[in-house]
Amino acid sequence: MGDREHGSAVRTWLPGVEVGAGPLTEFVPERAPAVPAAPFPLWLSEAVPDGLHDPHALTLSTVDEAGAPANTASTAGRCA
């Protein structure tokens, strides 16, 4: 399945995924891929059937030049 077809399939079932169902999974930076967006559609399609809580929720934060938090955006519970 190509990226476009996979993305379309994800959009079909993603709105039905429960939000806030339990504790978040620990993030281990050393295990993160160099380009995180590349494996995301496959990971998400496996995470939902495996029962991972809130697999579609994410937070993106930025920092200023001094390293202080600058902006935060959360997508939990939103699906376009």
All heavy atoms as TSV, in Angstrom:
chain	resi	resn	atom	element	x	y	z
A	1	MET	N	N	0.862	-1.177	0.000
A	1	MET	CA	C	0.000	0.000	0.000
A	1	MET	C	C	0.904	1.234	0.000
A	1	MET	O	O	1.804	1.341	0.806
A	1	MET	CB	C	-0.886	-0.020	1.248
A	1	MET	CG	C	-1.817	1.159	1.362
A	1	MET	SD	S	-2.866	1.147	2.848
A	1	MET	CE	C	-3.891	-0.259	2.574
A	2	GLY	N	N	0.645	2.180	-0.908
A	2	GLY	CA	C	1.428	3.400	-0.999
A	2	GLY	C	C	1.066	4.373	0.104
A	2	GLY	O	O	0.075	4.213	0.818
A	3	ASP	N	N	1.881	5.427	0.257
A	3	ASP	CA	C	1.637	6.425	1.297
A	3	ASP	C	C	0.261	7.063	1.169
A	3	ASP	O	O	-0.441	7.264	2.152
A	3	ASP	CB	C	2.703	7.524	1.248
A	3	ASP	CG	C	4.052	7.051	1.743
A	3	ASP	OD1	O	4.110	5.978	2.371
A	3	ASP	OD2	O	5.047	7.756	1.500
A	4	ARG	N	N	-0.148	7.377	-0.057
A	4	ARG	CA	C	-1.442	8.039	-0.266
A	4	ARG	C	C	-2.587	7.113	0.158
A	4	ARG	O	O	-3.503	7.527	0.869
A	4	ARG	CB	C	-1.599	8.453	-1.710
A	4	ARG	CG	C	-3.002	8.982	-1.994
A	4	ARG	CD	C	-3.086	9.626	-3.313
A	4	ARG	NE	N	-2.692	11.004	-3.061
A	4	ARG	CZ	C	-2.626	11.933	-3.973
A	4	ARG	NH1	N	-2.886	11.641	-5.210
A	4	ARG	NH2	N	-2.296	13.152	-3.680
A	5	GLU	N	N	-2.544	5.854	-0.266
A	5	GLU	CA	C	-3.607	4.918	0.097
A	5	GLU	C	C	-3.608	4.651	1.598
A	5	GLU	O	O	-4.659	4.541	2.221
A	5	GLU	CB	C	-3.447	3.589	-0.658
A	5	GLU	CG	C	-3.642	3.705	-2.147
A	5	GLU	CD	C	-2.374	4.140	-2.878
A	5	GLU	OE1	O	-1.285	4.117	-2.272
A	5	GLU	OE2	O	-2.471	4.526	-4.052
A	6	HIS	N	N	-2.417	4.537	2.166
A	6	HIS	CA	C	-2.316	4.285	3.604
A	6	HIS	C	C	-2.908	5.462	4.382
A	6	HIS	O	O	-3.656	5.273	5.336
A	6	HIS	CB	C	-0.853	4.067	3.996
A	6	HIS	CG	C	-0.699	3.325	5.260
A	6	HIS	ND1	N	-0.260	2.038	5.297
A	6	HIS	CD2	C	-0.943	3.674	6.533
A	6	HIS	CE1	C	-0.230	1.631	6.546
A	6	HIS	NE2	N	-0.638	2.606	7.306
A	7	GLY	N	N	-2.570	6.692	3.954
A	7	GLY	CA	C	-3.112	7.875	4.623
A	7	GLY	C	C	-4.618	7.933	4.537
A	7	GLY	O	O	-5.299	8.294	5.495
A	8	SER	N	N	-5.171	7.571	3.392
A	8	SER	CA	C	-6.620	7.565	3.218
A	8	SER	C	C	-7.264	6.542	4.145
A	8	SER	O	O	-8.306	6.804	4.758
A	8	SER	CB	C	-6.962	7.258	1.764
A	8	SER	OG	O	-8.349	7.267	1.586
A	9	ALA	N	N	-6.655	5.380	4.256
A	9	ALA	CA	C	-7.184	4.336	5.147
A	9	ALA	C	C	-7.151	4.801	6.600
A	9	ALA	O	O	-8.099	4.574	7.349
A	9	ALA	CB	C	-6.388	3.046	4.976
A	10	VAL	N	N	-6.069	5.459	6.992
A	10	VAL	CA	C	-5.942	5.954	8.368
A	10	VAL	C	C	-7.036	6.976	8.660
A	10	VAL	O	O	-7.664	6.943	9.717
A	10	VAL	CB	C	-4.538	6.554	8.602
A	10	VAL	CG1	C	-4.484	7.315	9.925
A	10	VAL	CG2	C	-3.480	5.466	8.578
A	11	ARG	N	N	-7.293	7.883	7.722
A	11	ARG	CA	C	-8.327	8.896	7.938
A	11	ARG	C	C	-9.711	8.278	8.096
A	11	ARG	O	O	-10.594	8.862	8.719
A	11	ARG	CB	C	-8.327	9.896	6.783
A	11	ARG	CG	C	-7.230	10.938	6.901
A	11	ARG	CD	C	-7.399	12.040	5.876
A	11	ARG	NE	N	-7.179	11.588	4.519
A	11	ARG	CZ	C	-5.984	11.438	3.946
A	11	ARG	NH1	N	-4.903	11.686	4.636
A	11	ARG	NH2	N	-5.879	11.036	2.702
A	12	THR	N	N	-9.920	7.096	7.576
A	12	THR	CA	C	-11.213	6.429	7.681
A	12	THR	C	C	-11.503	5.982	9.110
A	12	THR	O	O	-12.595	6.181	9.626
A	12	THR	CB	C	-11.264	5.207	6.737
A	12	THR	OG1	O	-11.067	5.667	5.407
A	12	THR	CG2	C	-12.588	4.482	6.839
A	13	TRP	N	N	-10.521	5.379	9.788
A	13	TRP	CA	C	-10.791	4.850	11.122
A	13	TRP	C	C	-10.264	5.711	12.263
A	13	TRP	O	O	-10.653	5.546	13.404
A	13	TRP	CB	C	-10.275	3.419	11.275
A	13	TRP	CG	C	-8.845	3.186	10.898
A	13	TRP	CD1	C	-8.407	2.615	9.747
A	13	TRP	CD2	C	-7.666	3.484	11.650
A	13	TRP	NE1	N	-7.038	2.558	9.737
A	13	TRP	CE2	C	-6.560	3.080	10.898
A	13	TRP	CE3	C	-7.445	4.053	12.892
A	13	TRP	CZ2	C	-5.253	3.229	11.337
A	13	TRP	CZ3	C	-6.142	4.201	13.340
A	13	TRP	CH2	C	-5.070	3.791	12.567
A	14	LEU	N	N	-9.408	6.692	11.987
A	14	LEU	CA	C	-8.819	7.507	13.043
A	14	LEU	C	C	-9.831	8.282	13.873
A	14	LEU	O	O	-9.704	8.337	15.099
A	14	LEU	CB	C	-7.774	8.454	12.454
A	14	LEU	CG	C	-6.954	9.254	13.457
A	14	LEU	CD1	C	-6.198	8.318	14.395
A	14	LEU	CD2	C	-5.980	10.158	12.734
A	15	PRO	N	N	-10.893	8.872	13.295
A	15	PRO	CA	C	-11.832	9.622	14.128
A	15	PRO	C	C	-12.519	8.782	15.205
A	15	PRO	O	O	-12.995	9.310	16.198
A	15	PRO	CB	C	-12.859	10.157	13.122
A	15	PRO	CG	C	-12.109	10.236	11.843
A	15	PRO	CD	C	-11.189	9.035	11.866
A	16	GLY	N	N	-12.566	7.474	15.045
A	16	GLY	CA	C	-13.212	6.617	16.034
A	16	GLY	C	C	-12.309	6.168	17.171
A	16	GLY	O	O	-12.756	5.482	18.081
A	17	VAL	N	N	-11.040	6.580	17.164
A	17	VAL	CA	C	-10.107	6.164	18.209
A	17	VAL	C	C	-10.381	6.960	19.482
A	17	VAL	O	O	-10.498	8.179	19.456
A	17	VAL	CB	C	-8.644	6.384	17.747
A	17	VAL	CG1	C	-7.675	6.068	18.870
A	17	VAL	CG2	C	-8.352	5.537	16.530
A	18	GLU	N	N	-10.509	6.255	20.603
A	18	GLU	CA	C	-10.788	6.886	21.888
A	18	GLU	C	C	-9.624	7.778	22.321
A	18	GLU	O	O	-8.455	7.434	22.151
A	18	GLU	CB	C	-11.021	5.801	22.940
A	18	GLU	CG	C	-11.452	6.337	24.283
A	18	GLU	CD	C	-11.741	5.227	25.275
A	18	GLU	OE1	O	-11.459	4.061	24.987
A	18	GLU	OE2	O	-12.244	5.561	26.356
A	19	VAL	N	N	-9.934	8.934	22.892
A	19	VAL	CA	C	-8.938	9.895	23.369
A	19	VAL	C	C	-8.964	9.928	24.894
A	19	VAL	O	O	-10.023	9.889	25.496
A	19	VAL	CB	C	-9.229	11.308	22.811
A	19	VAL	CG1	C	-8.259	12.332	23.386
A	19	VAL	CG2	C	-9.159	11.290	21.300
A	20	GLY	N	N	-7.802	10.005	25.511
A	20	GLY	CA	C	-7.723	10.110	26.965
A	20	GLY	C	C	-8.051	8.826	27.673
A	20	GLY	O	O	-8.532	8.828	28.798
A	21	ALA	N	N	-7.781	7.682	27.060
A	21	ALA	CA	C	-8.185	6.394	27.613
A	21	ALA	C	C	-7.226	5.855	28.671
A	21	ALA	O	O	-7.562	4.921	29.371
A	21	ALA	CB	C	-8.319	5.366	26.492
A	22	GLY	N	N	-6.053	6.397	28.789
A	22	GLY	CA	C	-5.123	5.860	29.773
A	22	GLY	C	C	-3.795	6.583	29.740
A	22	GLY	O	O	-3.643	7.615	29.095
A	23	PRO	N	N	-2.801	6.020	30.439
A	23	PRO	CA	C	-1.491	6.671	30.519
A	23	PRO	C	C	-0.774	6.666	29.168
A	23	PRO	O	O	-0.997	5.789	28.334
A	23	PRO	CB	C	-0.726	5.816	31.532
A	23	PRO	CG	C	-1.387	4.479	31.469
A	23	PRO	CD	C	-2.836	4.756	31.152
A	24	LEU	N	N	0.064	7.664	28.969
A	24	LEU	CA	C	0.837	7.756	27.738
A	24	LEU	C	C	2.026	6.810	27.785
A	24	LEU	O	O	2.546	6.488	28.851
A	24	LEU	CB	C	1.336	9.187	27.531
A	24	LEU	CG	C	0.256	10.246	27.371
A	24	LEU	CD1	C	0.887	11.631	27.273
A	24	LEU	CD2	C	-0.591	9.962	26.151
A	25	THR	N	N	2.469	6.385	26.627
A	25	THR	CA	C	3.630	5.526	26.513
A	25	THR	C	C	4.889	6.366	26.670
A	25	THR	O	O	4.951	7.498	26.191
A	25	THR	CB	C	3.640	4.837	25.126
A	25	THR	OG1	O	2.423	4.117	24.995
A	25	THR	CG2	C	4.808	3.909	24.964
A	26	GLU	N	N	5.893	5.823	27.341
A	26	GLU	CA	C	7.156	6.541	27.537
A	26	GLU	C	C	7.863	6.767	26.205
A	26	GLU	O	O	7.917	5.890	25.353
A	26	GLU	CB	C	8.070	5.736	28.457
A	26	GLU	CG	C	9.412	6.394	28.694
A	26	GLU	CD	C	10.346	5.545	29.543
A	26	GLU	OE1	O	9.992	4.418	29.909
A	26	GLU	OE2	O	11.446	6.027	29.814
A	27	PHE	N	N	8.400	7.972	26.026
A	27	PHE	CA	C	9.180	8.301	24.833
A	27	PHE	C	C	10.656	8.097	25.137
A	27	PHE	O	O	11.174	8.611	26.120
A	27	PHE	CB	C	8.938	9.743	24.404
A	27	PHE	CG	C	9.810	10.169	23.256
A	27	PHE	CD1	C	9.624	9.619	21.996
A	27	PHE	CD2	C	10.815	11.095	23.434
A	27	PHE	CE1	C	10.430	9.994	20.932
A	27	PHE	CE2	C	11.620	11.478	22.378
A	27	PHE	CZ	C	11.431	10.932	21.129
A	28	VAL	N	N	11.336	7.323	24.295
A	28	VAL	CA	C	12.763	7.063	24.456
A	28	VAL	C	C	13.475	7.677	23.252
A	28	VAL	O	O	13.442	7.112	22.153
A	28	VAL	CB	C	13.056	5.548	24.544
A	28	VAL	CG1	C	14.538	5.292	24.731
A	28	VAL	CG2	C	12.236	4.917	25.659
A	29	PRO	N	N	14.095	8.858	23.416
A	29	PRO	CA	C	14.709	9.550	22.276
A	29	PRO	C	C	15.709	8.700	21.489
A	29	PRO	O	O	15.785	8.808	20.264
A	29	PRO	CB	C	15.411	10.751	22.924
A	29	PRO	CG	C	14.668	10.983	24.195
A	29	PRO	CD	C	14.230	9.614	24.645
A	30	GLU	N	N	16.448	7.848	22.156
A	30	GLU	CA	C	17.452	7.024	21.476
A	30	GLU	C	C	16.821	6.041	20.489
A	30	GLU	O	O	17.485	5.557	19.588
A	30	GLU	CB	C	18.297	6.246	22.489
A	30	GLU	CG	C	19.127	7.120	23.406
A	30	GLU	CD	C	18.322	7.739	24.552
A	30	GLU	OE1	O	17.248	7.213	24.896
A	30	GLU	OE2	O	18.769	8.767	25.081
A	31	ARG	N	N	15.566	5.736	20.670
A	31	ARG	CA	C	14.885	4.791	19.781
A	31	ARG	C	C	14.121	5.489	18.657
A	31	ARG	O	O	13.530	4.826	17.806
A	31	ARG	CB	C	13.926	3.933	20.599
A	31	ARG	CG	C	14.660	2.992	21.552
A	31	ARG	CD	C	13.755	2.211	22.461
A	31	ARG	NE	N	12.622	1.610	21.774
A	31	ARG	CZ	C	11.504	1.236	22.372
A	31	ARG	NH1	N	11.365	1.402	23.661
A	31	ARG	NH2	N	10.527	0.699	21.687
A	32	ALA	N	N	14.132	6.817	18.644
A	32	ALA	CA	C	13.388	7.570	17.632
A	32	ALA	C	C	14.136	7.544	16.300
A	32	ALA	O	O	15.362	7.618	16.265
A	32	ALA	CB	C	13.203	9.008	18.095
A	33	PRO	N	N	13.406	7.440	15.186
A	33	PRO	CA	C	14.065	7.468	13.870
A	33	PRO	C	C	14.576	8.874	13.543
A	33	PRO	O	O	14.087	9.865	14.081
A	33	PRO	CB	C	12.962	7.051	12.910
A	33	PRO	CG	C	11.702	7.425	13.607
A	33	PRO	CD	C	11.974	7.254	15.083
A	34	ALA	N	N	15.559	8.949	12.664
A	34	ALA	CA	C	16.128	10.237	12.261
A	34	ALA	C	C	15.077	11.118	11.586
A	34	ALA	O	O	15.077	12.330	11.752
A	34	ALA	CB	C	17.314	10.017	11.332
A	35	VAL	N	N	14.178	10.526	10.812
A	35	VAL	CA	C	13.091	11.252	10.150
A	35	VAL	C	C	11.783	10.663	10.684
A	35	VAL	O	O	11.281	9.673	10.167
A	35	VAL	CB	C	13.171	11.109	8.608
A	35	VAL	CG1	C	12.030	11.863	7.938
A	35	VAL	CG2	C	14.518	11.580	8.092
A	36	PRO	N	N	11.225	11.254	11.743
A	36	PRO	CA	C	10.077	10.643	12.409
A	36	PRO	C	C	8.819	10.517	11.562
A	36	PRO	O	O	8.019	9.621	11.785
A	36	PRO	CB	C	9.835	11.542	13.619
A	36	PRO	CG	C	10.626	12.755	13.409
A	36	PRO	CD	C	11.674	12.470	12.388
A	37	ALA	N	N	8.617	11.379	10.592
A	37	ALA	CA	C	7.381	11.316	9.799
A	37	ALA	C	C	7.343	10.114	8.865
A	37	ALA	O	O	6.266	9.636	8.518
A	37	ALA	CB	C	7.205	12.601	8.993
A	38	ALA	N	N	8.485	9.615	8.461
A	38	ALA	CA	C	8.525	8.520	7.481
A	38	ALA	C	C	7.792	7.258	7.943
A	38	ALA	O	O	6.959	6.727	7.217
A	38	ALA	CB	C	9.962	8.216	7.094
A	39	PRO	N	N	8.053	6.740	9.147
A	39	PRO	CA	C	7.378	5.501	9.562
A	39	PRO	C	C	6.036	5.726	10.257
A	39	PRO	O	O	5.368	4.779	10.648
A	39	PRO	CB	C	8.372	4.875	10.535
A	39	PRO	CG	C	9.071	6.038	11.147
A	39	PRO	CD	C	9.162	7.069	10.041
A	40	PHE	N	N	5.593	6.979	10.395
A	40	PHE	CA	C	4.405	7.257	11.188
A	40	PHE	C	C	3.129	6.569	10.711
A	40	PHE	O	O	2.411	5.975	11.532
A	40	PHE	CB	C	4.170	8.766	11.315
A	40	PHE	CG	C	2.994	9.098	12.189
A	40	PHE	CD1	C	3.078	8.931	13.560
A	40	PHE	CD2	C	1.810	9.532	11.641
A	40	PHE	CE1	C	2.001	9.211	14.370
A	40	PHE	CE2	C	0.718	9.813	12.441
A	40	PHE	CZ	C	0.816	9.660	13.814
A	41	PRO	N	N	2.776	6.595	9.412
A	41	PRO	CA	C	1.530	5.925	9.007
A	41	PRO	C	C	1.510	4.434	9.354
A	41	PRO	O	O	0.504	3.922	9.834
A	41	PRO	CB	C	1.475	6.147	7.495
A	41	PRO	CG	C	2.277	7.377	7.269
A	41	PRO	CD	C	3.382	7.318	8.291
A	42	LEU	N	N	2.621	3.750	9.155
A	42	LEU	CA	C	2.673	2.330	9.498
A	42	LEU	C	C	2.565	2.145	11.010
A	42	LEU	O	O	1.814	1.308	11.498
A	42	LEU	CB	C	3.966	1.693	8.971
A	42	LEU	CG	C	4.178	0.235	9.357
A	42	LEU	CD1	C	3.048	-0.639	8.819
A	42	LEU	CD2	C	5.524	-0.252	8.868
A	43	TRP	N	N	3.312	2.945	11.762
A	43	TRP	CA	C	3.280	2.842	13.223
A	43	TRP	C	C	1.861	3.070	13.736
A	43	TRP	O	O	1.363	2.312	14.571
A	43	TRP	CB	C	4.238	3.869	13.839
A	43	TRP	CG	C	4.152	3.894	15.326
A	43	TRP	CD1	C	4.832	3.089	16.197
A	43	TRP	CD2	C	3.310	4.730	16.127
A	43	TRP	NE1	N	4.455	3.389	17.485
A	43	TRP	CE2	C	3.529	4.390	17.462
A	43	TRP	CE3	C	2.397	5.729	15.821
A	43	TRP	CZ2	C	2.878	5.015	18.506
A	43	TRP	CZ3	C	1.733	6.347	16.874
A	43	TRP	CH2	C	1.981	5.997	18.198
A	44	LEU	N	N	1.185	4.101	13.228
A	44	LEU	CA	C	-0.163	4.403	13.689
A	44	LEU	C	C	-1.129	3.276	13.365
A	44	LEU	O	O	-1.956	2.896	14.197
A	44	LEU	CB	C	-0.645	5.716	13.068
A	44	LEU	CG	C	-1.998	6.227	13.546
A	44	LEU	CD1	C	-1.971	6.515	15.043
A	44	LEU	CD2	C	-2.380	7.476	12.771
A	45	SER	N	N	-1.006	2.703	12.176
A	45	SER	CA	C	-1.923	1.625	11.796
A	45	SER	C	C	-1.698	0.366	12.634
A	45	SER	O	O	-2.590	-0.461	12.749
A	45	SER	CB	C	-1.786	1.308	10.305
A	45	SER	OG	O	-0.542	0.711	10.021
A	46	GLU	N	N	-0.532	0.233	13.247
A	46	GLU	CA	C	-0.267	-0.892	14.148
A	46	GLU	C	C	-0.615	-0.538	15.591
A	46	GLU	O	O	-1.032	-1.400	16.363
A	46	GLU	CB	C	1.196	-1.300	14.053
A	46	GLU	CG	C	1.569	-1.884	12.710
A	46	GLU	CD	C	3.066	-2.156	12.571
A	46	GLU	OE1	O	3.838	-1.757	13.461
A	46	GLU	OE2	O	3.449	-2.756	11.563
A	47	ALA	N	N	-0.452	0.729	15.969
A	47	ALA	CA	C	-0.682	1.146	17.352
A	47	ALA	C	C	-2.147	1.045	17.756
A	47	ALA	O	O	-2.455	0.635	18.874
A	47	ALA	CB	C	-0.183	2.581	17.550
A	48	VAL	N	N	-3.052	1.403	16.860
A	48	VAL	CA	C	-4.478	1.385	17.203
A	48	VAL	C	C	-4.968	-0.032	17.507
A	48	VAL	O	O	-5.531	-0.277	18.571
A	48	VAL	CB	C	-5.323	2.066	16.103
A	48	VAL	CG1	C	-6.806	1.868	16.359
A	48	VAL	CG2	C	-4.985	3.547	16.043
A	49	PRO	N	N	-4.742	-1.015	16.621
A	49	PRO	CA	C	-5.194	-2.372	16.942
A	49	PRO	C	C	-4.499	-2.966	18.169
A	49	PRO	O	O	-5.067	-3.805	18.854
A	49	PRO	CB	C	-4.847	-3.192	15.696
A	49	PRO	CG	C	-4.661	-2.213	14.608
A	49	PRO	CD	C	-4.208	-0.942	15.256
A	50	ASP	N	N	-3.284	-2.492	18.459
A	50	ASP	CA	C	-2.555	-2.985	19.635
A	50	ASP	C	C	-3.048	-2.361	20.927
A	50	ASP	O	O	-2.606	-2.723	22.001
A	50	ASP	CB	C	-1.048	-2.720	19.493
A	50	ASP	CG	C	-0.393	-3.658	18.493
A	50	ASP	OD1	O	-1.043	-4.640	18.060
A	50	ASP	OD2	O	0.777	-3.419	18.151
A	51	GLY	N	N	-3.956	-1.374	20.827
A	51	GLY	CA	C	-4.542	-0.778	22.019
A	51	GLY	C	C	-3.726	0.336	22.650
A	51	GLY	O	O	-3.966	0.709	23.798
A	52	LEU	N	N	-2.761	0.903	21.924
A	52	LEU	CA	C	-1.973	2.007	22.463
A	52	LEU	C	C	-2.890	3.194	22.722
A	52	LEU	O	O	-3.657	3.602	21.849
A	52	LEU	CB	C	-0.875	2.395	21.476
A	52	LEU	CG	C	0.108	3.454	21.941
A	52	LEU	CD1	C	0.930	2.918	23.112
A	52	LEU	CD2	C	1.021	3.846	20.810
A	53	HIS	N	N	-2.836	3.755	23.924
A	53	HIS	CA	C	-3.698	4.870	24.290
A	53	HIS	C	C	-3.289	6.149	23.560
A	53	HIS	O	O	-2.119	6.507	23.523
A	53	HIS	CB	C	-3.659	5.126	25.801
A	53	HIS	CG	C	-4.164	3.973	26.603
A	53	HIS	ND1	N	-5.484	3.597	26.597
A	53	HIS	CD2	C	-3.530	3.100	27.397
A	53	HIS	CE1	C	-5.641	2.543	27.366
A	53	HIS	NE2	N	-4.469	2.225	27.862
A	54	ASP	N	N	-4.249	6.824	22.986
A	54	ASP	CA	C	-4.066	8.114	22.317
A	54	ASP	C	C	-2.940	8.122	21.285
A	54	ASP	O	O	-2.099	9.020	21.276
A	54	ASP	CB	C	-3.807	9.222	23.341
A	54	ASP	CG	C	-4.936	9.356	24.344
A	54	ASP	OD1	O	-6.094	9.140	23.946
A	54	ASP	OD2	O	-4.666	9.674	25.506
A	55	PRO	N	N	-2.901	7.169	20.372
A	55	PRO	CA	C	-1.789	7.131	19.419
A	55	PRO	C	C	-1.786	8.296	18.445
A	55	PRO	O	O	-0.771	8.603	17.844
A	55	PRO	CB	C	-2.016	5.821	18.669
A	55	PRO	CG	C	-3.494	5.633	18.717
A	55	PRO	CD	C	-3.892	6.147	20.081
A	56	HIS	N	N	-2.908	8.975	18.297
A	56	HIS	CA	C	-3.016	10.072	17.346
A	56	HIS	C	C	-2.860	11.441	17.997
A	56	HIS	O	O	-2.947	12.462	17.340
A	56	HIS	CB	C	-4.341	9.989	16.602
A	56	HIS	CG	C	-5.539	10.013	17.501
A	56	HIS	ND1	N	-5.640	9.234	18.625
A	56	HIS	CD2	C	-6.669	10.728	17.443
A	56	HIS	CE1	C	-6.792	9.458	19.213
A	56	HIS	NE2	N	-7.434	10.364	18.515
A	57	ALA	N	N	-2.605	11.469	19.292
A	57	ALA	CA	C	-2.385	12.730	19.987
A	57	ALA	C	C	-0.901	13.091	19.903
A	57	ALA	O	O	-0.036	12.230	20.028
A	57	ALA	CB	C	-2.812	12.601	21.447
A	58	LEU	N	N	-0.625	14.350	19.664
A	58	LEU	CA	C	0.762	14.768	19.641
A	58	LEU	C	C	0.861	16.204	20.103
A	58	LEU	O	O	-0.098	16.969	20.042
A	58	LEU	CB	C	1.370	14.614	18.241
A	58	LEU	CG	C	1.042	15.661	17.202
A	58	LEU	CD1	C	2.244	16.578	17.048
A	58	LEU	CD2	C	0.749	15.006	15.863
A	59	THR	N	N	2.035	16.542	20.599
A	59	THR	CA	C	2.330	17.900	21.004
A	59	THR	C	C	3.612	18.313	20.321
A	59	THR	O	O	4.595	17.575	20.337
A	59	THR	CB	C	2.493	18.012	22.533
A	59	THR	OG1	O	1.274	17.617	23.147
A	59	THR	CG2	C	2.839	19.415	22.956
A	60	LEU	N	N	3.590	19.477	19.712
A	60	LEU	CA	C	4.765	20.034	19.067
A	60	LEU	C	C	5.149	21.282	19.835
A	60	LEU	O	O	4.327	22.182	20.016
A	60	LEU	CB	C	4.471	20.386	17.603
A	60	LEU	CG	C	5.580	21.131	16.872
A	60	LEU	CD1	C	6.803	20.236	16.717
A	60	LEU	CD2	C	5.082	21.625	15.540
A	61	SER	N	N	6.370	21.331	20.320
A	61	SER	CA	C	6.848	22.488	21.066
A	61	SER	C	C	8.075	23.061	20.388
A	61	SER	O	O	8.867	22.327	19.804
A	61	SER	CB	C	7.213	22.083	22.498
A	61	SER	OG	O	6.093	21.578	23.165
A	62	THR	N	N	8.221	24.355	20.482
A	62	THR	CA	C	9.405	25.010	19.940
A	62	THR	C	C	10.092	25.797	21.055
A	62	THR	O	O	9.480	26.074	22.094
A	62	THR	CB	C	9.043	25.967	18.790
A	62	THR	OG1	O	8.151	26.972	19.277
A	62	THR	CG2	C	8.397	25.213	17.636
A	63	VAL	N	N	11.334	26.141	20.829
A	63	VAL	CA	C	12.086	26.940	21.797
A	63	VAL	C	C	12.655	28.168	21.093
A	63	VAL	O	O	12.836	28.176	19.875
A	63	VAL	CB	C	13.228	26.132	22.454
A	63	VAL	CG1	C	12.662	24.982	23.280
A	63	VAL	CG2	C	14.198	25.621	21.422
A	64	ASP	N	N	12.952	29.200	21.889
A	64	ASP	CA	C	13.568	30.386	21.313
A	64	ASP	C	C	15.086	30.215	21.275
A	64	ASP	O	O	15.594	29.137	21.598
A	64	ASP	CB	C	13.150	31.641	22.082
A	64	ASP	CG	C	13.598	31.640	23.543
A	64	ASP	OD1	O	14.522	30.858	23.900
A	64	ASP	OD2	O	13.034	32.428	24.324
A	65	GLU	N	N	15.793	31.268	20.896
A	65	GLU	CA	C	17.248	31.188	20.757
A	65	GLU	C	C	17.945	30.814	22.047
A	65	GLU	O	O	19.033	30.225	22.042
A	65	GLU	CB	C	17.803	32.532	20.238
A	65	GLU	CG	C	17.354	32.897	18.839
A	65	GLU	CD	C	15.951	33.494	18.805
A	65	GLU	OE1	O	15.398	33.895	19.852
A	65	GLU	OE2	O	15.367	33.534	17.703
A	66	ALA	N	N	17.344	31.130	23.198
A	66	ALA	CA	C	17.940	30.823	24.503
A	66	ALA	C	C	17.557	29.430	24.998
A	66	ALA	O	O	18.005	28.993	26.052
A	66	ALA	CB	C	17.514	31.874	25.530
A	67	GLY	N	N	16.723	28.733	24.246
A	67	GLY	CA	C	16.299	27.398	24.653
A	67	GLY	C	C	15.069	27.385	25.541
A	67	GLY	O	O	14.672	26.337	26.038
A	68	ALA	N	N	14.451	28.539	25.732
A	68	ALA	CA	C	13.232	28.613	26.552
A	68	ALA	C	C	12.016	28.251	25.700
A	68	ALA	O	O	11.983	28.540	24.502
A	68	ALA	CB	C	13.066	30.026	27.102
A	69	PRO	N	N	11.003	27.614	26.299
A	69	PRO	CA	C	9.799	27.270	25.533
A	69	PRO	C	C	9.201	28.507	24.869
A	69	PRO	O	O	9.104	29.564	25.477
A	69	PRO	CB	C	8.851	26.712	26.596
A	69	PRO	CG	C	9.755	26.247	27.688
A	69	PRO	CD	C	10.916	27.188	27.686
A	70	ALA	N	N	8.816	28.359	23.598
A	70	ALA	CA	C	8.260	29.485	22.860
A	70	ALA	C	C	6.812	29.239	22.459
A	70	ALA	O	O	5.957	30.085	22.673
A	70	ALA	CB	C	9.109	29.780	21.620
A	71	ASN	N	N	6.524	28.101	21.881
A	71	ASN	CA	C	5.171	27.784	21.413
A	71	ASN	C	C	4.892	26.300	21.638
A	71	ASN	O	O	5.775	25.477	21.563
A	71	ASN	CB	C	5.038	28.056	19.902
A	71	ASN	CG	C	5.171	29.524	19.583
A	71	ASN	OD1	O	4.393	30.328	20.054
A	71	ASN	ND2	N	6.172	29.863	18.795
A	72	THR	N	N	3.627	26.002	21.874
A	72	THR	CA	C	3.196	24.612	21.998
A	72	THR	C	C	1.869	24.456	21.283
A	72	THR	O	O	0.986	25.301	21.409
A	72	THR	CB	C	3.030	24.200	23.481
A	72	THR	OG1	O	4.270	24.385	24.156
A	72	THR	CG2	C	2.598	22.763	23.624
A	73	ALA	N	N	1.741	23.376	20.533
A	73	ALA	CA	C	0.474	23.071	19.860
A	73	ALA	C	C	0.144	21.610	20.141
A	73	ALA	O	O	1.009	20.752	20.112
A	73	ALA	CB	C	0.609	23.275	18.359
A	74	SER	N	N	-1.114	21.340	20.447
A	74	SER	CA	C	-1.552	19.981	20.725
A	74	SER	C	C	-2.663	19.602	19.761
A	74	SER	O	O	-3.511	20.421	19.435
A	74	SER	CB	C	-2.063	19.861	22.155
A	74	SER	OG	O	-2.525	18.559	22.403
A	75	THR	N	N	-2.651	18.363	19.294
A	75	THR	CA	C	-3.679	17.909	18.361
A	75	THR	C	C	-4.560	16.818	18.957
A	75	THR	O	O	-5.306	16.181	18.248
A	75	THR	CB	C	-3.043	17.377	17.061
A	75	THR	OG1	O	-2.264	16.236	17.380
A	75	THR	CG2	C	-2.206	18.430	16.395
A	76	ALA	N	N	-4.482	16.579	20.249
A	76	ALA	CA	C	-5.264	15.509	20.856
A	76	ALA	C	C	-6.748	15.701	20.575
A	76	ALA	O	O	-7.311	16.757	20.818
A	76	ALA	CB	C	-5.025	15.468	22.353
A	77	GLY	N	N	-7.359	14.670	20.034
A	77	GLY	CA	C	-8.795	14.691	19.800
A	77	GLY	C	C	-9.249	15.436	18.562
A	77	GLY	O	O	-10.425	15.568	18.324
A	78	ARG	N	N	-8.313	15.903	17.747
A	78	ARG	CA	C	-8.683	16.621	16.523
A	78	ARG	C	C	-8.281	15.800	15.315
A	78	ARG	O	O	-7.208	15.246	15.255
A	78	ARG	CB	C	-7.966	17.965	16.465
A	78	ARG	CG	C	-8.354	18.874	17.582
A	78	ARG	CD	C	-7.648	20.192	17.457
A	78	ARG	NE	N	-7.888	20.946	18.679
A	78	ARG	CZ	C	-7.081	21.852	19.142
A	78	ARG	NH1	N	-5.975	22.137	18.505
A	78	ARG	NH2	N	-7.355	22.490	20.243
A	79	CYS	N	N	-9.159	15.740	14.356
A	79	CYS	CA	C	-8.859	15.013	13.124
A	79	CYS	C	C	-9.516	15.738	11.963
A	79	CYS	O	O	-10.718	15.964	11.987
A	79	CYS	CB	C	-9.375	13.581	13.203
A	79	CYS	SG	S	-8.938	12.606	11.765
A	80	ALA	N	N	-8.699	16.106	10.988
A	80	ALA	CA	C	-9.253	16.822	9.831
A	80	ALA	C	C	-9.639	15.863	8.745
A	80	ALA	O	O	-9.140	14.805	8.599
A	80	ALA	CB	C	-8.220	17.803	9.304
